[in-house]
Amino acid sequence: MIDIRSVNKFYKTAIGDYHALSDVDLQIHAGEFVSIIGKSGSGKTTLLNMITGIDRPSNGEVWVNGTGVHGLNENQMARWRGKNLGVVFQFFQLLPMISVIENVMLPMDFCRMYTPSERRQRAMDLLELVELAEHANKLPTALSGGQQQRVAIARALANDPPVIIADEPTGNLDSKTAESVFALFNNLVDKGKTIIIVTHDSAMAKRTHRTALIADGEIVNEYVAKAMPTLSHTQLLQATKSAKALNFEPGAMILSEGTNADAFFIVSHGTVEVILPRPNQSDVIALQLGPGKVFGEMEFFHEKKHRASIRASEAGPVEVLAIGYDKLAELLEQSDVTREALKEMAGKHNGENLSWRGVSS
């Protein structure tokens, strides 16, 4: 649904070019609920502006629902955006001098979607969806903040766009109202919409299908972030840059027991199998590891020899991200909590390894 390819964005400033986005690649599939998180100034809103066409990349490509947004002129952009995107702003941006129902009808009027009578009925249906039909003829200022946000969501749905984009949609709402807005988004995803939200709320972000973390204008690999969640954003970006992607065909051996270990691995696609030999018995598949799971941490904390064989599952191809032990050591020097978490995991897996082999620890 959304394919961002090698996007860079530079802004001219008094002290020179400011690199807001750096070689950003991001793919989002139809029906996904994706959150974009990052610190203030990290590039979240700039990235959102690339997708909506509010701003354009300095170079690179932005494709949304098969359209190269980066190549549209202003008139084409306005029409395309009206039919393909629903945008929900942090501060609602409802027109204060017209009624709630007229605000919801505006995108249909602008894009000449539906007949005039259909527009009013559709607007009422959407207000019913967001549980505000009884407020249709009121001015937006007569509604609470949470109600205005739900009107903004109804307006974003007016032309039945495949993609809904929301910039901090719950940032100005109390927790109960924020929860109701989030439930509405989940309901829309269940009906097939693709939703992208920018949020500072990490707890809320974890409840979406997937999180894209941006730091210093660059996307952090989501599987690196999942594997080492206690690293800071800057450290996660450092880990992402250190990681080398390795690809394997189904059933291919990735590592063999007894060989020298020199890297920590994160599964980023497919499933890998941990194979252990047992005395006088056939080898056993001790574990299956999917995306975000890791291996190689046990060897890092022990004798640097692989203590099991790892192979790609027969079910499909596998991609793993390899971070050399030297780079891993640098990261762990910066984060004691991550070191302790990996060390604890290594001890747990070591005990499981011995148990599978029938060896007393």
C-alpha positions in Angstrom: 0.0 0.0 0.0 2.8 2.4 0.9 6.4 2.1 -0.4 8.9 4.7 0.5 12.2 4.3 -1.4 15.5 5.9 -0.4 13.9 9.2 0.6 16.0 12.1 1.6 14.7 15.5 2.7 16.9 18.6 3.1 15.8 21.9 4.4 17.7 25.2 3.8 18.6 27.0 7.1 20.8 29.9 7.9 23.6 27.6 9.0 23.3 25.3 6.0 21.3 22.3 4.9 19.4 20.4 7.6 19.1 16.7 6.8 15.6 15.8 8.1 15.3 12.4 6.5 18.2 10.2 5.5 17.8 7.3 3.0 14.5 6.2 4.5 12.9 3.0 3.3 9.6 1.9 4.6 6.9 -0.5 3.3 3.4 -0.8 4.7 0.9 -3.4 3.5 -2.8 -3.0 3.0 -4.8 -3.5 6.2 -1.8 -2.9 8.6 -2.1 -0.6 11.6 1.4 1.0 11.9 2.6 3.5 14.5 5.6 5.9 13.8 7.4 6.9 17.0 10.5 8.9 17.8 11.7 11.9 19.9 10.7 15.4 19.0 12.7 16.5 16.0 13.4 13.0 14.9 11.6 13.3 11.6 8.2 11.8 12.4 6.1 14.6 11.0 8.4 15.1 8.0 7.9 11.4 7.1 4.2 11.8 7.4 4.3 14.8 5.1 6.1 12.8 2.5 3.3 10.2 2.5 0.5 12.8 2.4 2.2 14.9 -0.2 2.1 17.9 2.0 5.9 18.1 1.4 8.1 16.5 -1.2 11.3 14.5 -0.9 14.6 16.1 -2.0 15.2 12.8 -3.7 13.8 9.3 -3.5 10.3 8.0 -4.3 7.0 7.8 -2.4 4.4 5.4 -3.7 0.9 5.1 -2.2 -1.7 2.7 -3.5 0.2 2.5 -6.8 0.6 6.2 -7.4 4.0 8.0 -7.4 3.1 10.8 -5.1 6.5 12.4 -5.6 5.7 13.1 -9.2 2.3 14.8 -8.9 1.8 18.5 -9.5 -0.2 20.6 -7.0 -3.6 20.2 -8.7 -3.1 16.4 -9.2 -1.9 16.2 -5.6 -5.0 17.8 -4.1 -7.4 15.6 -6.1 -5.4 12.4 -5.4 -5.1 13.2 -1.7 -8.9 13.8 -1.4 -9.7 10.4 -2.8 -6.9 8.2 -1.4 -6.0 9.6 2.0 -7.9 10.5 5.1 -5.9 12.8 7.4 -6.6 13.3 11.1 -4.8 16.2 12.6 -3.7 16.6 16.2 -5.7 19.8 16.7 -8.7 18.5 14.7 -8.8 21.5 12.2 -12.5 21.5 11.9 -14.0 24.7 10.4 -15.6 26.5 13.3 -18.3 28.4 11.4 -20.1 25.4 9.8 -21.9 22.5 11.4 -20.4 19.1 12.2 -22.3 17.4 9.4 -21.1 20.1 6.9 -17.5 19.5 8.1 -17.9 15.8 7.3 -19.4 16.6 3.9 -16.5 18.9 2.8 -14.2 16.3 1.3 -17.1 14.9 -0.7 -18.0 18.3 -2.0 -14.4 19.1 -2.9 -13.8 15.9 -4.8 -17.4 15.8 -6.2 -17.9 12.3 -4.7 -21.5 11.1 -4.5 -24.7 13.1 -5.3 -25.6 16.0 -2.9 -28.3 13.9 -1.2 -25.9 10.9 -0.9 -23.3 13.2 0.7 -25.6 14.2 3.5 -26.7 10.6 4.1 -23.2 9.3 4.1 -22.1 12.1 6.5 -24.9 11.0 8.9 -23.8 7.4 8.5 -20.2 8.3 9.4 -21.3 10.4 12.4 -23.3 7.3 13.5 -20.2 5.2 13.2 -18.3 7.6 15.6 -21.4 7.8 17.8 -22.0 11.5 17.2 -25.1 11.6 15.0 -27.2 13.5 17.5 -24.6 16.4 17.3 -24.7 16.6 13.5 -26.2 20.2 13.4 -24.1 21.7 16.1 -21.0 23.8 15.6 -17.7 22.1 16.4 -17.1 24.5 19.3 -20.1 23.0 21.1 -18.3 19.6 21.3 -15.6 18.3 23.6 -12.1 17.7 22.4 -12.7 14.0 22.2 -15.9 14.5 20.2 -14.2 16.9 17.8 -11.5 14.3 17.2 -14.1 11.7 16.3 -15.7 14.2 13.9 -12.3 14.7 12.4 -12.0 10.9 11.9 -15.5 10.8 10.3 -14.4 13.6 8.0 -11.2 11.6 7.1 -13.5 8.7 6.1 -15.8 10.8 3.9 -14.5 9.6 0.5 -13.8 6.1 1.7 -10.0 6.3 1.3 -7.9 3.2 1.6 -5.4 4.9 3.9 -6.0 6.9 7.1 -3.1 8.9 8.5 -3.2 10.5 12.0 -0.7 12.9 13.5 -0.7 12.5 17.3 -4.5 11.7 17.3 -4.8 11.2 21.0 -2.1 13.7 22.1 -4.7 16.3 23.5 -7.2 13.8 24.9 -7.7 12.3 28.3 -6.9 8.6 28.7 -10.5 7.4 28.5 -11.3 9.4 25.4 -7.9 8.4 23.8 -8.9 4.7 24.4 -12.2 5.2 22.6 -10.4 6.8 19.6 -7.9 4.0 19.5 -10.8 1.4 19.6 -12.3 3.2 16.6 -9.1 2.9 14.7 -9.0 -0.8 15.5 -12.5 -1.2 14.2 -11.5 0.6 11.0 -8.5 -1.7 10.5 -10.8 -4.7 11.0 -12.9 -3.3 8.1 -9.8 -3.2 5.8 -8.4 0.3 6.3 -4.7 0.9 6.4 -3.9 3.2 9.3 -0.7 5.0 10.2 -0.4 7.0 13.4 2.4 9.2 14.7 2.4 9.0 18.4 4.7 9.8 21.4 2.8 7.2 23.5 5.0 4.1 23.4 2.4 2.1 25.2 -0.2 2.9 22.6 2.3 2.2 19.8 2.9 -1.3 21.1 -0.8 -2.1 20.5 -0.6 -1.5 16.8 0.5 -4.2 14.4 3.9 -2.8 13.8 6.0 0.1 15.0 8.4 2.2 12.9 10.9 3.9 15.1 12.7 7.0 13.6 15.8 8.5 15.1 17.8 11.4 13.7 15.9 11.2 10.4 16.6 7.4 9.9 14.4 4.4 10.4 15.5 1.9 13.0 15.1 -1.7 12.0 12.0 -2.9 13.7 13.4 -6.3 14.5 16.5 -4.8 16.1 14.2 -2.7 18.3 12.1 -5.8 19.2 15.2 -7.8 20.1 16.8 -5.1 22.2 14.0 -2.9 23.5 16.0 -1.4 26.3 18.5 0.4 24.1 17.9 4.1 23.6 16.7 5.4 20.2 20.3 6.5 19.3 21.7 3.2 20.3 19.1 1.3 18.3 20.0 3.4 15.3 23.7 2.5 15.9 22.7 -1.2 16.1 20.7 -0.9 12.9 23.7 0.5 11.1 26.0 -2.3 12.4 23.6 -5.1 11.4 24.4 -7.0 8.1 21.5 -8.8 6.4 22.2 -12.4 5.5 19.7 -14.5 3.4 19.3 -18.3 3.3 17.2 -20.6 1.2 14.7 -23.0 3.0 16.5 -25.8 4.8 20.0 -24.1 4.5 22.4 -24.5 7.3 23.1 -21.1 8.9 25.6 -22.1 11.7 27.2 -25.4 12.7 27.8 -26.6 16.2 31.4 -26.3 17.4 32.5 -23.7 14.9 33.8 -20.3 16.0 31.2 -17.8 17.0 31.8 -14.1 16.1 28.3 -12.5 15.7 25.0 -12.0 17.4 21.9 -12.7 15.2 18.4 -11.4 15.0 15.8 -13.1 12.8 14.1 -10.6 10.5 12.2 -12.8 8.1 11.1 -16.4 8.2 11.8 -19.0 10.9 15.1 -20.6 12.0 15.5 -23.9 13.8 17.9 -24.6 16.7 19.2 -28.2 16.2 20.8 -30.1 19.1 22.5 -33.5 18.9 21.7 -36.1 21.6 23.9 -39.1 22.6 22.7 -42.3 20.8 19.6 -40.5 19.5 18.6 -38.5 16.5 19.1 -34.8 16.5 16.2 -32.8 17.8 14.7 -29.4 16.9 14.9 -27.7 20.3 13.5 -24.3 19.3 12.0 -22.5 16.4 12.7 -18.7 16.3 10.7 -16.2 14.3 11.2 -12.5 13.5 12.6 -10.5 16.4 14.0 -13.5 18.2 17.8 -13.9 18.6 20.6 -16.4 18.8 24.4 -16.1 19.4 24.0 -14.4 22.8 24.9 -17.6 24.7 28.2 -17.9 22.8 29.0 -14.2 23.4 28.9 -14.7 27.2 30.6 -18.1 27.2 33.4 -19.7 25.1 32.7 -18.2 21.7 31.9 -21.6 20.2 28.5 -22.4 18.6 26.7 -24.7 21.0 24.0 -25.7 18.6 23.4 -25.8 14.8 21.0 -23.3 13.3 19.2 -23.8 10.0 16.5 -22.1 8.0 13.1 -23.7 8.2 11.9 -25.7 5.2 8.8 -23.5 5.3 10.5 -20.6 3.4 13.5 -18.4 3.0 15.1 -16.7 6.0 16.8 -13.4 6.6 18.9 -12.8 9.7 20.7 -9.6 10.8 24.3 -10.2 12.0 25.9 -7.8 14.5 29.6 -8.6 15.1 30.6 -9.3 18.7 32.9 -6.3 18.7 29.9 -4.0 17.8 27.7 -5.8 20.3 30.3 -5.2 23.0 30.3 -1.5 22.2 26.5 -1.3 22.4 26.4 -3.2 25.7 29.0 -0.9 27.2 26.4 1.9 26.7 23.5 0.0 28.3 23.9 -2.0 31.4 20.2 -3.0 31.4 20.6 -4.5 27.9 23.7 -6.4 28.9 22.0 -7.9 31.9 18.9 -8.8 29.8 21.0 -10.6 27.2 23.2 -12.3 29.9 20.1 -13.6 31.6 18.7 -14.9 28.3 22.1 -16.6 27.6 22.0 -18.3 31.0 18.4 -19.5 30.4 19.2 -20.8 26.9 22.4 -22.5 28.2 20.3 -24.4 30.8 17.8 -25.4 28.2 20.6 -26.6 25.9 22.0 -28.9 28.6 18.5 -30.1 29.5 17.8 -31.1 25.9 21.1 -33.0 25.7 20.4 -34.8 28.9 23.3 -33.3 30.7 23.1 -32.1 34.3 24.0 -28.5 34.8 
